[in-house]
Amino acid sequence: MSDTPTRPLNASADPDDCPPRPGDDGIRWELVHRMKRLIAQGKLDTPERWALAEEMLFRATEDRR
């Protein structure tokens, strides 16, 4: 088995997973709209994600003591 990737690291089987380059204003608007849709569908603010975020924040503050 080779360690050499068979395709570029940013390549994706699903074109929706690769947002286009930023527009002239530097904003990737398709990504913004996709994220807003996911938030509206409740797919980003799950209890599991909040618990993970809290744990990461707790660990980060503990590491600074």
Order of alpha helices (4+ residues) and beta strands (2+ residues): alpha-alpha
